[in-house]
């Protein structure tokens, strides 16, 4: 069993030799490094925006507005998001377990989406008075949207590990399952027929498009001048990430047969096996 878990932790889809590989690797890097400095994060977001720029111009405002383009990009990137198993998570977070470990994952994800919002706002402030903004803004917003979504997908996947709701399958199938979980803002029930497949169904695709558009709309707040967008984007991202985590954790507690901790509970208490 431990060998299987290690395999899941390291499982990343092999390179396909097309542009989506670099895009997926960039998103994976932006979600993997919890201590990434602002300069590196801004540089990688700028590179990601550059990759998305040509595609955004081809799709056009109408195509972006329908949400399908963003949804497809997240699905393609999902297998590249590094998901840690429970043993690795506990080792990385100094032996924390149960609710305390879940709290830590939510805090880290909130810090990550906050940093992305701040970085996106800083990039927008630099470009705010430049004519190219009209061309670069859609790609920049798409880059920020994708990374925020990917960080939250990673959080959801690792919360499933913490609560013992393990999702089996290939990187593609697990990626699709966690993206669906993110879109629906619900935990995965492995016993539910069709909950884990390598492709999203019609209802899941519709939910994903709507969720991506809401996140994209939230990212638009970063386009304010003089770094006001950075503050707005950071605050909105943190709040949304915490709200999402609360919904998913409630589902996972029910699946694991546990109850929310009462105020004053010891923060290191474990979950029932």
Secondary structure as a PSIPRED ss2 file (coil, helix, strand):
# PSIPRED VFORMAT (PSIPRED V4.0)

   1 X C   1.000  0.000  0.000
   2 X H   0.000  1.000  0.000
   3 X H   0.000  1.000  0.000
   4 X H   0.000  1.000  0.000
   5 X H   0.000  1.000  0.000
   6 X H   0.000  1.000  0.000
   7 X H   0.000  1.000  0.000
   8 X H   0.000  1.000  0.000
   9 X H   0.000  1.000  0.000
  10 X H   0.000  1.000  0.000
  11 X C   1.000  0.000  0.000
  12 X C   1.000  0.000  0.000
  13 X C   1.000  0.000  0.000
  14 X C   1.000  0.000  0.000
  15 X C   1.000  0.000  0.000
  16 X C   1.000  0.000  0.000
  17 X C   1.000  0.000  0.000
  18 X C   1.000  0.000  0.000
  19 X H   0.000  1.000  0.000
  20 X H   0.000  1.000  0.000
  21 X H   0.000  1.000  0.000
  22 X H   0.000  1.000  0.000
  23 X H   0.000  1.000  0.000
  24 X H   0.000  1.000  0.000
  25 X H   0.000  1.000  0.000
  26 X H   0.000  1.000  0.000
  27 X H   0.000  1.000  0.000
  28 X H   0.000  1.000  0.000
  29 X H   0.000  1.000  0.000
  30 X H   0.000  1.000  0.000
  31 X H   0.000  1.000  0.000
  32 X H   0.000  1.000  0.000
  33 X C   1.000  0.000  0.000
  34 X C   1.000  0.000  0.000
  35 X C   1.000  0.000  0.000
  36 X C   1.000  0.000  0.000
  37 X C   1.000  0.000  0.000
  38 X H   0.000  1.000  0.000
  39 X H   0.000  1.000  0.000
  40 X H   0.000  1.000  0.000
  41 X H   0.000  1.000  0.000
  42 X H   0.000  1.000  0.000
  43 X H   0.000  1.000  0.000
  44 X H   0.000  1.000  0.000
  45 X H   0.000  1.000  0.000
  46 X H   0.000  1.000  0.000
  47 X H   0.000  1.000  0.000
  48 X H   0.000  1.000  0.000
  49 X H   0.000  1.000  0.000
  50 X H   0.000  1.000  0.000
  51 X H   0.000  1.000  0.000
  52 X H   0.000  1.000  0.000
  53 X H   0.000  1.000  0.000
  54 X H   0.000  1.000  0.000
  55 X H   0.000  1.000  0.000
  56 X H   0.000  1.000  0.000
  57 X H   0.000  1.000  0.000
  58 X H   0.000  1.000  0.000
  59 X H   0.000  1.000  0.000
  60 X H   0.000  1.000  0.000
  61 X H   0.000  1.000  0.000
  62 X H   0.000  1.000  0.000
  63 X H   0.000  1.000  0.000
  64 X H   0.000  1.000  0.000
  65 X H   0.000  1.000  0.000
  66 X H   0.000  1.000  0.000
  67 X C   1.000  0.000  0.000
  68 X H   0.000  1.000  0.000
  69 X H   0.000  1.000  0.000
  70 X H   0.000  1.000  0.000
  71 X H   0.000  1.000  0.000
  72 X H   0.000  1.000  0.000
  73 X H   0.000  1.000  0.000
  74 X H   0.000  1.000  0.000
  75 X H   0.000  1.000  0.000
  76 X H   0.000  1.000  0.000
  77 X H   0.000  1.000  0.000
  78 X H   0.000  1.000  0.000
  79 X C   1.000  0.000  0.000
  80 X C   1.000  0.000  0.000
  81 X C   1.000  0.000  0.000
  82 X C   1.000  0.000  0.000
  83 X C   1.000  0.000  0.000
  84 X C   1.000  0.000  0.000
  85 X C   1.000  0.000  0.000
  86 X H   0.000  1.000  0.000
  87 X H   0.000  1.000  0.000
  88 X H   0.000  1.000  0.000
  89 X H   0.000  1.000  0.000
  90 X H   0.000  1.000  0.000
  91 X H   0.000  1.000  0.000
  92 X H   0.000  1.000  0.000
  93 X C   1.000  0.000  0.000
  94 X C   1.000  0.000  0.000
  95 X C   1.000  0.000  0.000
  96 X C   1.000  0.000  0.000
  97 X C   1.000  0.000  0.000
  98 X H   0.000  1.000  0.000
  99 X H   0.000  1.000  0.000
 100 X H   0.000  1.000  0.000
 101 X H   0.000  1.000  0.000
 102 X H   0.000  1.000  0.000
 103 X H   0.000  1.000  0.000
 104 X H   0.000  1.000  0.000
 105 X H   0.000  1.000  0.000
 106 X H   0.000  1.000  0.000
 107 X H   0.000  1.000  0.000
 108 X H   0.000  1.000  0.000
 109 X H   0.000  1.000  0.000
 110 X H   0.000  1.000  0.000
 111 X H   0.000  1.000  0.000
 112 X H   0.000  1.000  0.000
 113 X H   0.000  1.000  0.000
 114 X H   0.000  1.000  0.000
 115 X H   0.000  1.000  0.000
 116 X H   0.000  1.000  0.000
 117 X H   0.000  1.000  0.000
 118 X H   0.000  1.000  0.000
 119 X H   0.000  1.000  0.000
 120 X H   0.000  1.000  0.000
 121 X H   0.000  1.000  0.000
 122 X H   0.000  1.000  0.000
 123 X H   0.000  1.000  0.000
 124 X H   0.000  1.000  0.000
 125 X H   0.000  1.000  0.000
 126 X H   0.000  1.000  0.000
 127 X H   0.000  1.000  0.000
 128 X C   1.000  0.000  0.000
 129 X C   1.000  0.000  0.000
 130 X C   1.000  0.000  0.000
 131 X C   1.000  0.000  0.000
 132 X C   1.000  0.000  0.000
 133 X H   0.000  1.000  0.000
 134 X H   0.000  1.000  0.000
 135 X H   0.000  1.000  0.000
 136 X H   0.000  1.000  0.000
 137 X H   0.000  1.000  0.000
 138 X H   0.000  1.000  0.000
 139 X H   0.000  1.000  0.000
 140 X H   0.000  1.000  0.000
 141 X H   0.000  1.000  0.000
 142 X H   0.000  1.000  0.000
 143 X H   0.000  1.000  0.000
 144 X H   0.000  1.000  0.000
 145 X H   0.000  1.000  0.000
 146 X H   0.000  1.000  0.000
 147 X H   0.000  1.000  0.000
 148 X H   0.000  1.000  0.000
 149 X H   0.000  1.000  0.000
 150 X H   0.000  1.000  0.000
 151 X H   0.000  1.000  0.000
 152 X H   0.000  1.000  0.000
 153 X H   0.000  1.000  0.000
 154 X H   0.000  1.000  0.000
 155 X H   0.000  1.000  0.000
 156 X H   0.000  1.000  0.000
 157 X H   0.000  1.000  0.000
 158 X H   0.000  1.000  0.000
 159 X H   0.000  1.000  0.000
 160 X H   0.000  1.000  0.000
 161 X H   0.000  1.000  0.000
 162 X H   0.000  1.000  0.000
 163 X C   1.000  0.000  0.000
 164 X C   1.000  0.000  0.000
 165 X C   1.000  0.000  0.000
 166 X C   1.000  0.000  0.000
 167 X C   1.000  0.000  0.000
 168 X C   1.000  0.000  0.000
 169 X C   1.000  0.000  0.000
 170 X C   1.000  0.000  0.000
 171 X H   0.000  1.000  0.000
 172 X H   0.000  1.000  0.000
 173 X H   0.000  1.000  0.000
 174 X H   0.000  1.000  0.000
 175 X H   0.000  1.000  0.000
 176 X H   0.000  1.000  0.000
 177 X H   0.000  1.000  0.000
 178 X H   0.000  1.000  0.000
 179 X H   0.000  1.000  0.000
 180 X H   0.000  1.000  0.000
 181 X H   0.000  1.000  0.000
 182 X H   0.000  1.000  0.000
 183 X H   0.000  1.000  0.000
 184 X H   0.000  1.000  0.000
 185 X C   1.000  0.000  0.000
 186 X C   1.000  0.000  0.000
 187 X C   1.000  0.000  0.000
 188 X C   1.000  0.000  0.000
 189 X C   1.000  0.000  0.000
 190 X C   1.000  0.000  0.000
 191 X C   1.000  0.000  0.000
 192 X C   1.000  0.000  0.000
 193 X C   1.000  0.000  0.000
 194 X C   1.000  0.000  0.000
 195 X C   1.000  0.000  0.000
 196 X C   1.000  0.000  0.000
 197 X C   1.000  0.000  0.000
 198 X C   1.000  0.000  0.000
 199 X C   1.000  0.000  0.000
 200 X C   1.000  0.000  0.000
 201 X C   1.000  0.000  0.000
 202 X H   0.000  1.000  0.000
 203 X H   0.000  1.000  0.000
 204 X H   0.000  1.000  0.000
 205 X H   0.000  1.000  0.000
 206 X H   0.000  1.000  0.000
 207 X H   0.000  1.000  0.000
 208 X H   0.000  1.000  0.000
 209 X H   0.000  1.000  0.000
 210 X H   0.000  1.000  0.000
 211 X H   0.000  1.000  0.000
 212 X H   0.000  1.000  0.000
 213 X H   0.000  1.000  0.000
 214 X H   0.000  1.000  0.000
 215 X H   0.000  1.000  0.000
 216 X H   0.000  1.000  0.000
 217 X H   0.000  1.000  0.000
 218 X H   0.000  1.000  0.000
 219 X H   0.000  1.000  0.000
 220 X H   0.000  1.000  0.000
 221 X H   0.000  1.000  0.000
 222 X H   0.000  1.000  0.000
 223 X H   0.000  1.000  0.000
 224 X C   1.000  0.000  0.000
 225 X C   1.000  0.000  0.000
 226 X C   1.000  0.000  0.000
 227 X C   1.000  0.000  0.000
 228 X H   0.000  1.000  0.000
 229 X H   0.000  1.000  0.000
 230 X H   0.000  1.000  0.000
 231 X H   0.000  1.000  0.000
 232 X H   0.000  1.000  0.000
 233 X H   0.000  1.000  0.000
 234 X H   0.000  1.000  0.000
 235 X H   0.000  1.000  0.000
 236 X H   0.000  1.000  0.000
 237 X H   0.000  1.000  0.000
 238 X H   0.000  1.000  0.000
 239 X H   0.000  1.000  0.000
 240 X H   0.000  1.000  0.000
 241 X H   0.000  1.000  0.000
 242 X H   0.000  1.000  0.000
 243 X H   0.000  1.000  0.000
 244 X H   0.000  1.000  0.000
 245 X H   0.000  1.000  0.000
 246 X H   0.000  1.000  0.000
 247 X H   0.000  1.000  0.000
 248 X H   0.000  1.000  0.000
 249 X H   0.000  1.000  0.000
 250 X H   0.000  1.000  0.000
 251 X H   0.000  1.000  0.000
 252 X H   0.000  1.000  0.000
 253 X H   0.000  1.000  0.000
 254 X H   0.000  1.000  0.000
 255 X H   0.000  1.000  0.000
 256 X H   0.000  1.000  0.000
 257 X C   1.000  0.000  0.000
 258 X C   1.000  0.000  0.000
 259 X C   1.000  0.000  0.000
 260 X C   1.000  0.000  0.000
 261 X C   1.000  0.000  0.000
 262 X C   1.000  0.000  0.000
 263 X C   1.000  0.000  0.000
 264 X C   1.000  0.000  0.000
 265 X C   1.000  0.000  0.000
 266 X C   1.000  0.000  0.000
 267 X C   1.000  0.000  0.000
 268 X C   1.000  0.000  0.000
 269 X C   1.000  0.000  0.000
 270 X C   1.000  0.000  0.000
 271 X C   1.000  0.000  0.000
 272 X C   1.000  0.000  0.000
 273 X C   1.000  0.000  0.000
